[in-house]
Amino acid sequence: MELQDYIRIVRKRWMTILLTTLIVVGLAALYTATATKQYAAKTQFFVSVSGADDSTALQQGGTFVQQRVKSYAELFNTPKVLAPVAEELGQGTTAGDLEGKITVATPPDTVILEASVTDADPGRAQEIAAAIGETFPAVVDELERPSDSSRRSPVKVSLVAPAETSTAPVSPNPVRNLALGLVLGVLFGLGLALIRHLMDTTVRSTDDVEEITEDPIIGAVHFDPRAGKEPLIVETDPTSPRSEAFRSLRTNLMFVNATTHPRTIALTSSIPGEGKSTTIANLALTLAQSGSRVCLIEGDLRRPRLLDYLGLEGAAGITDVLIDRATLDDVIQPYGDHGLDIIGAGPIPPNPSELLASDAMSMALAQLSARYDYVLIDTPPVLPVTDAVVLSTKVDGVIVLVGTTIVRKEQLEATLDAIKAVDNNLLGLVLNRVGTNSGDGGGYYGYYDYQSDPSKKADASRADKRRARVRSGR
């Protein structure tokens, strides 16, 4: 993965990182507030050697003492030192009670010993440190004294800093704990975001699509909770950003393969529920509103829903034409006053794939392409059935709808592989249900001034007139 990939993950999963960081910082704050406060009392010793008469002996003695200081630091938490300290403290104190309370530091290249005692009671910490200051020099003197008791120990330990306790607790440290919690929270959040990214294969943005294919993205329609109740958003709310997204898709479609100008176009998706039928209905309306002659065919012969959105009769349709029970003119239904004609699915046949693959379907599309500027076909999803793949070989181009947050990367990849495996022309992909805060789709509708475009005003005016006629019963 490259740096841009990590930046993309952070942008996509920033909420996960933020929540994880807040949780870890909160736990650090809770620990800081509930932990028992510890106070420290420090005392300091100076170790020297006696009996040196010249500089050479002094130098050798200094080296000897520096080596011995490291060993003395280990003595503090042994019974040899703790037992006398406990005895001096009295009150039933044992050597085991003092274990873990004493830490010793030895500054490099010095003969200094710094003993620190921590305890929940600052007075108790000072008492222990004071007892160590009295007993430790005697313990060292005893250990270093030669077997001949008449001779003195060559090493002398002197108390140079009596025990002093701090009025402020040394633990817990709020600033350190919160800072550590912040750092760990960010790291854990980044790790969790990376894991979620690697495990989540749902398509959520154009970046996810670009990881799968280099085919062009010719449109992006953002998510609108009203889509279920108002599927024809181009008519019901022509000034909405979602309506503008369909108009942008219309414009982009006009410039796709401008030299060949595909007339018959099939729209499909990977799985059900990606919004295929509502998308093609709104696209057909925008093409018709721009002055094009458009025929919209309900090519889903298994679960047709297109005519339900348009409010038209579906007793007769394309299946009647394919079995030579009716002509195209018999099943074409006009919609509105923009030059949009609709052909429904008709009776659901037992063999949809065979009908769509028939010569009769090829002849019907040829006749329609001669009469209309655009023939749009709503087809079933690719993965459940083969209808869309079969029909894709009979049209000038195919558009794949990508329902973000619904379809998975492996499903989209399988769909594209199935379409490209046959002889067809993939015009591009259209993203649907794009999140308004994802950053996708901004290039399509995000900075558009609807009121500044006269053609959009005309579209809105015509839609208003149509709604007025519907309300008046005409």
The 8 nearest C-alpha neighbors of each residue, nearest first, counted from 0:
[[1, 4, 2, 5, 3, 6, 8, 7],
 [2, 0, 4, 3, 5, 6, 7, 8],
 [1, 3, 5, 4, 6, 0, 7, 8],
 [4, 2, 6, 1, 5, 7, 0, 8],
 [3, 5, 7, 1, 2, 6, 0, 8],
 [6, 4, 8, 2, 7, 3, 9, 1],
 [5, 7, 3, 9, 8, 4, 10, 2],
 [6, 8, 4, 10, 5, 9, 3, 11],
 [9, 7, 5, 11, 6, 10, 12, 4],
 [8, 10, 6, 12, 13, 7, 11, 5],
 [11, 9, 7, 8, 13, 12, 6, 5],
 [10, 12, 8, 9, 13, 7, 437, 14],
 [13, 11, 9, 15, 14, 10, 192, 8],
 [12, 14, 16, 9, 15, 10, 11, 17],
 [13, 15, 17, 16, 12, 18, 11, 19],
 [16, 14, 18, 12, 13, 17, 19, 192],
 [15, 17, 188, 13, 19, 14, 18, 189],
 [16, 18, 14, 20, 15, 19, 13, 21],
 [19, 17, 21, 15, 20, 16, 14, 22],
 [20, 18, 188, 22, 16, 21, 17, 184],
 [19, 21, 184, 17, 23, 185, 18, 22],
 [20, 22, 18, 24, 19, 23, 25, 17],
 [23, 21, 25, 19, 20, 24, 18, 26],
 [22, 24, 26, 184, 20, 25, 21, 180],
 [25, 23, 180, 27, 21, 26, 22, 181],
 [26, 24, 22, 28, 23, 27, 21, 29],
 [25, 27, 29, 23, 28, 24, 30, 22],
 [26, 28, 24, 30, 25, 29, 180, 177],
 [27, 29, 31, 25, 26, 30, 24, 32],
 [30, 28, 26, 32, 31, 27, 25, 33],
 [29, 31, 27, 33, 28, 32, 34, 26],
 [30, 32, 28, 29, 34, 33, 171, 173],
 [31, 33, 29, 30, 34, 28, 171, 173],
 [34, 32, 30, 31, 29, 35, 28, 36],
 [33, 35, 31, 30, 32, 36, 171, 29],
 [36, 34, 37, 33, 119, 171, 170, 32],
 [35, 37, 170, 119, 168, 171, 34, 38],
 [36, 38, 119, 170, 118, 168, 169, 117],
 [39, 37, 168, 121, 117, 118, 169, 119],
 [38, 40, 117, 116, 164, 165, 124, 115],
 [41, 39, 164, 163, 125, 116, 124, 115],
 [42, 40, 115, 162, 163, 114, 116, 128],
 [41, 43, 162, 160, 161, 114, 113, 128],
 [42, 44, 113, 160, 159, 112, 158, 114],
 [45, 43, 158, 112, 159, 157, 111, 156],
 [44, 46, 111, 157, 156, 110, 159, 158],
 [45, 47, 156, 110, 155, 157, 111, 44],
 [48, 46, 155, 154, 156, 64, 45, 49],
 [49, 47, 154, 153, 60, 155, 64, 50],
 [48, 50, 153, 51, 154, 47, 155, 152],
 [49, 51, 52, 153, 48, 56, 57, 60],
 [52, 50, 56, 57, 49, 53, 60, 48],
 [53, 51, 50, 56, 54, 57, 55, 49],
 [54, 52, 56, 55, 51, 57, 58, 50],
 [53, 55, 57, 56, 58, 52, 51, 59],
 [56, 54, 58, 57, 53, 59, 51, 52],
 [55, 57, 59, 51, 53, 54, 58, 60],
 [56, 58, 54, 60, 55, 51, 59, 61],
 [59, 57, 61, 55, 60, 56, 54, 62],
 [58, 60, 56, 62, 57, 61, 63, 55],
 [59, 61, 57, 63, 58, 62, 48, 56],
 [62, 60, 58, 64, 63, 59, 57, 65],
 [63, 61, 59, 65, 60, 64, 58, 66],
 [62, 64, 60, 61, 66, 65, 59, 67],
 [63, 65, 67, 61, 66, 62, 68, 60],
 [66, 64, 68, 62, 67, 110, 63, 61],
 [65, 67, 64, 63, 68, 69, 62, 70],
 [66, 68, 64, 70, 69, 65, 71, 63],
 [69, 67, 71, 65, 70, 66, 64, 72],
 [70, 68, 72, 67, 71, 66, 73, 65],
 [69, 71, 67, 68, 72, 73, 74, 66],
 [70, 72, 68, 74, 73, 69, 67, 75],
 [73, 71, 69, 70, 74, 103, 75, 68],
 [72, 74, 71, 70, 75, 76, 69, 77],
 [75, 73, 71, 77, 72, 76, 80, 70],
 [74, 76, 73, 77, 80, 72, 81, 101],
 [75, 77, 74, 98, 81, 73, 78, 101],
 [78, 76, 79, 74, 75, 80, 81, 73],
 [77, 79, 81, 82, 80, 94, 76, 83],
 [80, 78, 77, 81, 82, 83, 74, 138],
 [81, 79, 78, 82, 75, 77, 83, 135],
 [82, 80, 78, 94, 84, 83, 79, 85],
 [81, 83, 94, 85, 78, 84, 80, 79],
 [84, 82, 86, 85, 81, 80, 87, 134],
 [85, 83, 81, 87, 86, 82, 130, 131],
 [86, 84, 88, 82, 92, 93, 87, 83],
 [85, 87, 83, 89, 84, 88, 82, 92],
 [86, 88, 84, 85, 89, 83, 130, 134],
 [89, 87, 85, 86, 84, 90, 92, 130],
 [88, 90, 86, 91, 87, 92, 85, 93],
 [91, 89, 92, 88, 86, 85, 93, 87],
 [92, 90, 89, 93, 85, 88, 86, 96],
 [91, 93, 85, 90, 89, 96, 88, 94],
 [94, 92, 95, 85, 96, 91, 82, 97],
 [93, 95, 81, 82, 97, 96, 85, 78],
 [96, 94, 98, 93, 97, 81, 92, 78],
 [97, 95, 93, 94, 98, 92, 85, 100],
 [98, 96, 95, 94, 100, 99, 81, 93],
 [99, 97, 95, 100, 96, 76, 94, 101],
 [98, 100, 101, 97, 76, 102, 96, 117],
 [99, 101, 117, 116, 98, 97, 102, 118],
 [102, 100, 116, 99, 115, 103, 114, 117],
 [103, 101, 115, 114, 116, 100, 104, 99],
 [102, 104, 114, 113, 72, 115, 101, 105],
 [105, 103, 113, 112, 106, 114, 102, 72],
 [104, 106, 112, 111, 107, 113, 103, 69],
 [105, 107, 109, 104, 108, 111, 112, 110],
 [108, 106, 109, 105, 110, 111, 65, 104],
 [109, 107, 106, 65, 110, 105, 111, 62],
 [110, 108, 107, 111, 106, 65, 105, 112],
 [109, 111, 46, 65, 45, 68, 64, 112],
 [112, 110, 45, 109, 44, 105, 46, 113],
 [111, 113, 44, 105, 43, 104, 114, 45],
 [114, 112, 43, 104, 103, 42, 105, 111],
 [115, 113, 103, 42, 41, 102, 43, 112],
 [114, 116, 41, 102, 101, 40, 103, 39],
 [115, 117, 101, 40, 39, 100, 124, 128],
 [118, 116, 39, 100, 38, 124, 37, 40],
 [117, 119, 124, 37, 120, 38, 121, 39],
 [118, 120, 37, 36, 38, 121, 35, 117],
 [121, 119, 123, 118, 122, 124, 38, 37],
 [122, 120, 124, 38, 123, 125, 164, 119],
 [123, 121, 125, 124, 120, 126, 164, 118],
 [122, 124, 126, 120, 125, 121, 127, 118],
 [123, 125, 121, 118, 127, 122, 126, 40],
 [124, 126, 128, 122, 40, 123, 127, 164],
 [127, 125, 123, 129, 128, 124, 130, 122],
 [126, 128, 130, 124, 129, 125, 131, 123],
 [129, 127, 125, 131, 130, 162, 126, 116],
 [128, 130, 132, 126, 162, 131, 127, 125],
 [131, 129, 127, 133, 132, 128, 84, 134],
 [132, 130, 128, 134, 133, 129, 135, 84],
 [131, 133, 129, 130, 134, 135, 128, 158],
 [134, 132, 130, 131, 135, 129, 136, 137],
 [133, 135, 131, 137, 136, 132, 130, 138],
 [134, 136, 138, 137, 131, 132, 133, 139],
 [137, 135, 156, 139, 138, 134, 140, 133],
 [136, 138, 140, 135, 134, 139, 141, 133],
 [139, 137, 135, 141, 140, 136, 142, 134],
 [140, 138, 142, 136, 141, 137, 143, 135],
 [139, 141, 137, 143, 138, 142, 152, 144],
 [140, 142, 138, 139, 144, 143, 137, 152],
 [143, 141, 139, 140, 144, 138, 145, 152],
 [142, 144, 140, 152, 141, 139, 145, 154],
 [143, 145, 152, 141, 142, 140, 151, 146],
 [146, 144, 147, 143, 148, 152, 150, 151],
 [147, 145, 148, 144, 150, 149, 143, 142],
 [146, 148, 145, 149, 150, 144, 151, 152],
 [149, 147, 150, 146, 145, 144, 151, 152],
 [148, 150, 147, 151, 145, 146, 144, 152],
 [151, 149, 148, 147, 145, 152, 144, 146],
 [152, 150, 144, 153, 149, 145, 148, 140],
 [151, 153, 144, 143, 154, 140, 145, 150],
 [152, 154, 49, 48, 151, 155, 50, 143],
 [155, 153, 48, 152, 47, 49, 143, 156],
 [154, 156, 47, 46, 48, 157, 153, 140],
 [157, 155, 46, 136, 45, 44, 47, 154],
 [156, 158, 45, 44, 159, 46, 155, 136],
 [157, 159, 44, 160, 43, 132, 45, 161],
 [158, 160, 44, 43, 157, 45, 161, 42],
 [159, 161, 43, 42, 158, 162, 44, 41],
 [162, 160, 42, 163, 159, 158, 129, 43],
 [161, 163, 42, 129, 41, 128, 125, 40],
 [164, 162, 40, 41, 125, 161, 165, 42],
 [163, 165, 40, 39, 125, 121, 166, 41],
 [166, 164, 167, 39, 38, 40, 163, 168],
 [165, 167, 168, 164, 38, 121, 39, 169],
 [168, 166, 165, 169, 38, 39, 164, 37],
 [169, 167, 38, 37, 170, 36, 166, 165],
 [168, 170, 38, 37, 171, 172, 167, 39],
 [171, 169, 37, 172, 168, 36, 38, 35],
 [170, 172, 31, 36, 173, 169, 34, 37],
 [171, 173, 170, 175, 174, 176, 169, 31],
 [174, 172, 176, 175, 177, 31, 171, 28],
 [175, 173, 177, 176, 172, 178, 179, 171],
 [174, 176, 178, 172, 173, 177, 179, 180],
 [175, 177, 179, 173, 178, 174, 172, 180],
 [178, 176, 180, 174, 179, 175, 27, 173],
 [179, 177, 181, 175, 180, 176, 174, 182],
 [178, 180, 176, 182, 177, 181, 175, 183],
 [181, 179, 24, 177, 183, 178, 182, 23],
 [182, 180, 184, 178, 179, 183, 24, 177],
 [181, 183, 179, 185, 184, 180, 186, 178],
 [182, 184, 186, 180, 185, 181, 187, 179],
 [185, 183, 20, 181, 23, 187, 182, 186],
 [184, 186, 188, 20, 182, 183, 187, 189],
 [187, 185, 183, 189, 188, 184, 190, 182],
 [186, 188, 190, 184, 189, 185, 183, 191],
 [189, 187, 16, 185, 191, 19, 186, 190],
 [190, 188, 192, 186, 191, 187, 16, 185],
 [189, 191, 187, 193, 188, 192, 186, 194],
 [190, 192, 194, 188, 193, 189, 187, 195],
 [193, 191, 189, 195, 190, 194, 12, 188],
 [192, 194, 196, 190, 191, 195, 189, 197],
 [195, 193, 191, 197, 196, 192, 198, 190],
 [196, 194, 198, 192, 193, 197, 199, 191],
 [197, 195, 193, 199, 194, 198, 192, 8],
 [196, 198, 194, 195, 199, 193, 200, 192],
 [197, 199, 195, 196, 194, 200, 193, 201],
 [200, 198, 196, 201, 195, 197, 194, 407],
 [199, 201, 407, 408, 198, 202, 197, 409],
 [202, 200, 407, 199, 404, 408, 406, 203],
 [203, 201, 403, 407, 207, 408, 404, 406],
 [202, 204, 403, 404, 201, 207, 205, 433],
 [205, 203, 206, 207, 202, 439, 208, 403],
 [204, 206, 208, 207, 209, 439, 203, 430],
 [205, 207, 209, 204, 208, 210, 203, 7],
 [208, 206, 210, 205, 204, 209, 202, 203],
 [207, 209, 205, 211, 210, 206, 212, 204],
 [208, 210, 206, 211, 212, 207, 213, 205],
 [211, 209, 207, 208, 212, 206, 213, 205],
 [212, 210, 209, 208, 412, 207, 213, 408],
 [213, 211, 209, 214, 210, 208, 412, 415],
 [212, 214, 209, 215, 211, 210, 208, 216],
 [213, 215, 212, 427, 216, 428, 425, 209],
 [216, 214, 427, 217, 428, 213, 426, 212],
 [215, 217, 428, 427, 218, 429, 214, 430],
 [218, 216, 429, 427, 428, 215, 251, 248],
 [217, 219, 429, 248, 216, 430, 220, 443],
 [220, 218, 430, 440, 429, 431, 221, 244],
 [221, 219, 431, 244, 241, 433, 432, 430],
 [220, 222, 433, 432, 434, 431, 435, 241],
 [221, 223, 432, 433, 434, 224, 220, 435],
 [222, 224, 225, 226, 221, 432, 241, 227],
 [225, 223, 226, 222, 227, 228, 229, 432],
 [226, 224, 223, 228, 227, 229, 230, 232],
 [227, 225, 230, 229, 224, 228, 223, 232],
 [226, 228, 225, 229, 230, 224, 223, 277],
 [227, 229, 225, 226, 230, 224, 231, 232],
 [228, 230, 226, 231, 225, 227, 232, 235],
 [229, 231, 226, 232, 277, 227, 228, 308],
 [232, 230, 233, 229, 234, 281, 235, 277],
 [231, 233, 235, 234, 236, 230, 229, 242],
 [232, 234, 237, 242, 231, 236, 235, 281],
 [235, 233, 232, 462, 236, 237, 231, 459],
 [234, 236, 232, 233, 237, 231, 229, 462],
 [235, 237, 232, 238, 234, 239, 233, 242],
 [238, 236, 233, 242, 459, 239, 234, 235],
 [239, 237, 236, 242, 240, 449, 459, 243],
 [238, 240, 242, 241, 237, 236, 243, 232],
 [241, 239, 243, 242, 244, 444, 238, 445],
 [240, 242, 244, 243, 239, 220, 221, 245],
 [243, 241, 233, 245, 239, 244, 240, 237],
 [242, 244, 246, 240, 241, 245, 444, 247],
 [243, 245, 241, 247, 242, 246, 220, 444],
 [246, 244, 248, 242, 247, 243, 282, 249],
 [247, 245, 249, 243, 248, 244, 285, 250],
 [246, 248, 244, 250, 249, 245, 443, 243],
 [247, 249, 245, 218, 251, 246, 250, 252],
 [250, 248, 246, 252, 247, 251, 245, 286],
 [251, 249, 247, 253, 248, 252, 246, 254],
 [250, 252, 248, 254, 253, 249, 217, 247],
 [253, 251, 249, 255, 254, 250, 248, 217],
 [254, 252, 250, 251, 255, 249, 257, 260],
 [253, 255, 257, 251, 252, 256, 250, 260],
 [256, 254, 252, 257, 253, 251, 426, 260],
 [257, 255, 258, 259, 260, 254, 261, 426],
 [256, 258, 260, 254, 255, 259, 253, 261],
 [257, 259, 256, 260, 255, 254, 261, 253],
 [258, 260, 257, 256, 261, 255, 262, 395],
 [261, 259, 257, 258, 256, 262, 255, 253],
 [262, 260, 395, 259, 263, 396, 264, 256],
 [261, 263, 373, 374, 372, 368, 264, 260],
 [264, 262, 374, 394, 395, 373, 261, 375],
 [265, 263, 396, 375, 397, 394, 395, 374],
 [264, 266, 376, 397, 375, 377, 398, 267],
 [267, 265, 398, 377, 399, 397, 378, 376],
 [266, 268, 399, 378, 380, 400, 379, 398],
 [269, 267, 380, 400, 399, 270, 381, 401],
 [268, 270, 380, 381, 382, 414, 411, 410],
 [269, 271, 380, 268, 382, 272, 273, 381],
 [272, 270, 273, 380, 269, 268, 379, 274],
 [271, 273, 274, 270, 275, 405, 402, 268],
 [272, 274, 402, 275, 271, 405, 401, 270],
 [275, 273, 272, 277, 276, 278, 402, 431],
 [274, 276, 278, 277, 273, 279, 400, 267],
 [277, 275, 279, 278, 305, 274, 280, 377],
 [278, 276, 280, 279, 230, 275, 274, 281],
 [279, 277, 275, 281, 276, 280, 282, 274],
 [278, 280, 282, 276, 281, 277, 283, 275],
 [281, 279, 277, 283, 282, 278, 276, 284],
 [280, 282, 284, 278, 283, 279, 231, 233],
 [281, 283, 279, 285, 284, 280, 245, 278],
 [284, 282, 286, 280, 281, 285, 279, 287],
 [283, 285, 281, 287, 282, 286, 288, 280],
 [284, 286, 288, 282, 287, 283, 246, 281],
 [287, 285, 283, 289, 288, 284, 291, 249],
 [286, 288, 291, 284, 289, 290, 337, 285],
 [289, 287, 285, 290, 286, 337, 284, 458],
 [290, 288, 286, 287, 291, 285, 458, 454],
 [291, 289, 287, 288, 292, 286, 337, 338],
 [292, 290, 287, 286, 289, 372, 293, 288],
 [293, 291, 371, 372, 338, 287, 339, 373],
 [294, 292, 373, 339, 371, 287, 374, 291],
 [293, 295, 340, 374, 341, 339, 375, 373],
 [294, 296, 375, 341, 374, 376, 342, 340],
 [297, 295, 376, 342, 298, 341, 343, 375],
 [296, 298, 343, 344, 377, 299, 376, 342],
 [299, 297, 378, 377, 376, 296, 300, 344],
 [300, 298, 378, 379, 303, 301, 297, 302],
 [299, 301, 347, 298, 344, 351, 303, 302],
 [300, 302, 299, 303, 347, 351, 379, 348],
 [301, 303, 299, 300, 304, 379, 347, 344],
 [304, 302, 299, 305, 300, 301, 344, 297],
 [305, 303, 307, 306, 302, 308, 276, 297],
 [304, 306, 308, 307, 276, 303, 297, 309],
 [307, 305, 309, 311, 308, 304, 310, 343],
 [306, 308, 310, 304, 305, 309, 311, 312],
 [309, 307, 306, 305, 310, 230, 304, 231],
 [310, 308, 306, 307, 311, 305, 231, 280],
 [309, 311, 307, 308, 306, 312, 305, 313],
 [312, 310, 306, 309, 313, 307, 332, 308],
 [313, 311, 314, 306, 310, 315, 343, 307],
 [312, 314, 315, 345, 343, 311, 306, 316],
 [313, 315, 345, 312, 346, 316, 343, 344],
 [316, 314, 345, 313, 330, 319, 346, 343],
 [345, 317, 315, 343, 344, 330, 318, 319],
 [316, 318, 320, 344, 319, 345, 343, 321],
 [317, 319, 321, 320, 316, 345, 344, 322],
 [320, 318, 324, 317, 325, 322, 321, 316],
 [319, 321, 325, 323, 317, 318, 326, 322],
 [320, 322, 318, 359, 323, 319, 360, 317],
 [323, 321, 319, 320, 324, 318, 359, 325],
 [324, 322, 320, 321, 325, 319, 326, 359],
 [323, 325, 319, 322, 320, 326, 321, 318],
 [326, 324, 320, 319, 323, 329, 327, 330],
 [327, 325, 329, 328, 320, 330, 324, 323],
 [326, 328, 329, 330, 331, 320, 325, 363],
 [329, 327, 326, 331, 330, 325, 332, 342],
 [328, 330, 326, 327, 331, 325, 315, 332],
 [331, 329, 316, 327, 328, 315, 342, 332],
 [332, 330, 342, 328, 341, 329, 327, 340],
 [331, 333, 341, 340, 342, 330, 334, 311],
 [334, 332, 340, 339, 341, 335, 331, 338],
 [335, 333, 339, 340, 332, 336, 341, 338],
 [336, 334, 337, 333, 339, 338, 465, 340],
 [335, 337, 338, 334, 339, 333, 465, 461],
 [338, 336, 287, 288, 339, 335, 290, 334],
 [339, 337, 292, 287, 336, 340, 293, 291],
 [338, 340, 293, 334, 337, 287, 294, 333],
 [341, 339, 333, 294, 332, 334, 295, 331],
 [340, 342, 295, 332, 331, 294, 296, 333],
 [343, 341, 296, 331, 316, 330, 297, 295],
 [342, 344, 316, 297, 345, 313, 296, 317],
 [343, 345, 316, 297, 317, 300, 298, 318],
 [316, 344, 346, 315, 314, 318, 343, 313],
 [345, 347, 348, 318, 344, 314, 315, 316],
 [346, 348, 300, 301, 345, 349, 344, 318],
 [349, 347, 350, 351, 346, 300, 318, 301],
 [348, 350, 351, 347, 301, 352, 300, 353],
 [349, 351, 348, 353, 352, 354, 347, 355],
 [352, 350, 354, 353, 300, 348, 355, 349],
 [353, 351, 386, 355, 354, 350, 356, 385],
 [352, 354, 356, 355, 351, 350, 357, 386],
 [353, 355, 357, 351, 356, 352, 350, 321],
 [356, 354, 352, 353, 357, 360, 390, 351],
 [355, 357, 353, 354, 389, 352, 390, 360],
 [358, 356, 354, 359, 360, 355, 353, 361],
 [359, 357, 361, 360, 362, 356, 355, 354],
 [358, 360, 362, 357, 321, 361, 363, 354],
 [361, 359, 363, 358, 362, 357, 355, 364],
 [360, 362, 358, 364, 359, 363, 365, 393],
 [363, 361, 365, 359, 360, 364, 358, 366],
 [364, 362, 360, 366, 365, 361, 359, 367],
 [365, 363, 367, 361, 366, 362, 368, 360],
 [364, 366, 362, 368, 363, 367, 361, 369],
 [367, 365, 363, 369, 364, 368, 362, 370],
 [366, 368, 364, 370, 369, 365, 371, 363],
 [369, 367, 365, 371, 370, 366, 364, 262],
 [368, 370, 367, 366, 371, 365, 372, 364],
 [369, 371, 367, 368, 366, 372, 292, 373],
 [372, 370, 292, 368, 373, 293, 369, 367],
 [371, 373, 292, 291, 262, 293, 368, 374],
 [374, 372, 262, 293, 371, 263, 375, 294],
 [373, 375, 263, 294, 262, 293, 295, 264],
 [376, 374, 295, 264, 265, 263, 296, 373],
 [377, 375, 265, 296, 298, 295, 378, 297],
 [376, 378, 298, 297, 266, 299, 265, 296],
 [377, 379, 299, 298, 267, 387, 376, 266],
 [378, 380, 299, 387, 267, 381, 386, 377],
 [381, 379, 268, 269, 270, 267, 382, 271],
 [382, 380, 269, 387, 384, 383, 385, 414],
 [381, 383, 269, 384, 380, 270, 414, 385],
 [382, 384, 381, 380, 270, 385, 269, 379],
 [385, 383, 382, 386, 381, 380, 379, 387],
 [384, 386, 388, 387, 381, 389, 352, 383],
 [387, 385, 352, 389, 388, 384, 390, 379],
 [386, 388, 390, 389, 378, 385, 381, 379],
 [389, 387, 391, 385, 390, 386, 418, 381],
 [390, 388, 386, 387, 391, 356, 392, 385],
 [389, 391, 387, 392, 393, 388, 355, 386],
 [392, 390, 388, 393, 389, 394, 387, 423],
 [391, 393, 423, 390, 422, 394, 389, 421],
 [394, 392, 390, 391, 361, 395, 389, 423],
 [395, 393, 263, 396, 391, 264, 392, 265],
 [394, 396, 261, 263, 264, 262, 424, 393],
 [397, 395, 424, 264, 394, 425, 426, 261],
 [396, 398, 425, 265, 264, 426, 266, 424],
 [399, 397, 266, 427, 426, 428, 425, 265],
 [398, 400, 428, 267, 268, 266, 429, 401],
 [399, 401, 429, 268, 428, 267, 430, 402],
 [402, 400, 430, 431, 429, 403, 268, 399],
 [403, 401, 273, 431, 405, 406, 432, 430],
 [402, 404, 203, 202, 405, 432, 401, 433],
 [403, 405, 203, 202, 201, 406, 402, 432],
 [406, 404, 403, 402, 407, 273, 201, 202],
 [405, 407, 402, 202, 201, 403, 404, 410],
 [408, 406, 201, 410, 202, 200, 409, 411],
 [407, 409, 411, 410, 200, 202, 201, 412],
 [408, 410, 412, 411, 407, 413, 200, 406],
 [411, 409, 413, 407, 408, 412, 414, 269],
 [412, 410, 414, 408, 413, 409, 269, 415],
 [411, 413, 409, 415, 414, 410, 408, 416],
 [414, 412, 416, 410, 411, 415, 409, 417],
 [415, 413, 411, 417, 412, 416, 269, 381],
 [414, 416, 418, 412, 417, 413, 419, 411],
 [415, 417, 413, 419, 414, 418, 420, 412],
 [418, 416, 414, 420, 415, 419, 413, 388],
 [419, 417, 415, 420, 416, 388, 421, 414],
 [418, 420, 416, 421, 417, 415, 423, 422],
 [419, 421, 417, 418, 416, 422, 415, 423],
 [422, 420, 419, 418, 423, 392, 417, 388],
 [421, 423, 392, 420, 419, 424, 391, 418],
 [424, 422, 392, 421, 391, 425, 396, 419],
 [423, 425, 396, 426, 397, 395, 422, 419],
 [426, 424, 397, 427, 396, 398, 423, 419],
 [427, 425, 397, 398, 396, 424, 255, 428],
 [428, 426, 215, 398, 216, 425, 214, 217],
 [427, 429, 216, 399, 398, 400, 217, 215],
 [430, 428, 218, 400, 219, 217, 216, 401],
 [431, 429, 219, 401, 400, 220, 402, 218],
 [430, 432, 220, 402, 433, 219, 401, 403],
 [433, 431, 222, 221, 403, 402, 220, 434],
 [432, 434, 221, 222, 431, 220, 403, 435],
 [435, 433, 437, 436, 222, 221, 432, 439],
 [434, 436, 437, 221, 433, 222, 438, 439],
 [437, 435, 434, 438, 439, 433, 221, 441],
 [438, 436, 434, 439, 435, 204, 433, 11],
 [437, 439, 436, 441, 440, 435, 434, 204],
 [440, 438, 437, 441, 204, 205, 433, 434],
 [439, 441, 443, 219, 442, 444, 438, 445],
 [442, 440, 445, 443, 444, 439, 438, 446],
 [441, 443, 440, 444, 445, 446, 439, 219],
 [444, 442, 440, 441, 244, 247, 445, 219],
 [445, 443, 441, 447, 244, 446, 442, 243],
 [444, 446, 441, 447, 442, 443, 440, 240],
 [447, 445, 444, 448, 441, 442, 443, 449],
 [448, 446, 444, 445, 449, 243, 443, 240],
 [449, 447, 451, 450, 446, 452, 444, 445],
 [448, 450, 451, 452, 447, 455, 238, 456],
 [449, 451, 448, 452, 456, 453, 455, 238],
 [450, 452, 449, 448, 453, 455, 456, 447],
 [451, 453, 455, 454, 450, 449, 456, 448],
 [454, 452, 456, 455, 457, 451, 450, 449],
 [455, 453, 457, 456, 452, 458, 289, 459],
 [456, 454, 458, 457, 453, 452, 459, 449],
 [457, 455, 453, 459, 454, 458, 460, 452],
 [456, 458, 460, 454, 455, 459, 461, 453],
 [459, 457, 455, 461, 456, 460, 462, 454],
 [458, 460, 462, 456, 457, 461, 237, 463],
 [459, 461, 457, 463, 462, 458, 456, 464],
 [460, 462, 464, 458, 463, 459, 457, 465],
 [463, 461, 465, 459, 460, 464, 234, 458],
 [464, 462, 460, 466, 465, 461, 459, 467],
 [465, 463, 467, 461, 462, 466, 460, 468],
 [464, 466, 462, 468, 467, 463, 461, 469],
 [465, 467, 469, 463, 468, 464, 470, 462],
 [466, 468, 464, 470, 465, 469, 463, 471],
 [469, 467, 471, 465, 473, 470, 466, 472],
 [468, 470, 466, 472, 467, 471, 473, 465],
 [469, 471, 467, 468, 472, 466, 473, 465],
 [472, 470, 468, 469, 473, 467, 466, 465],
 [473, 471, 469, 470, 468, 467, 466, 465],
 [472, 468, 471, 469, 470, 467, 465, 466]]
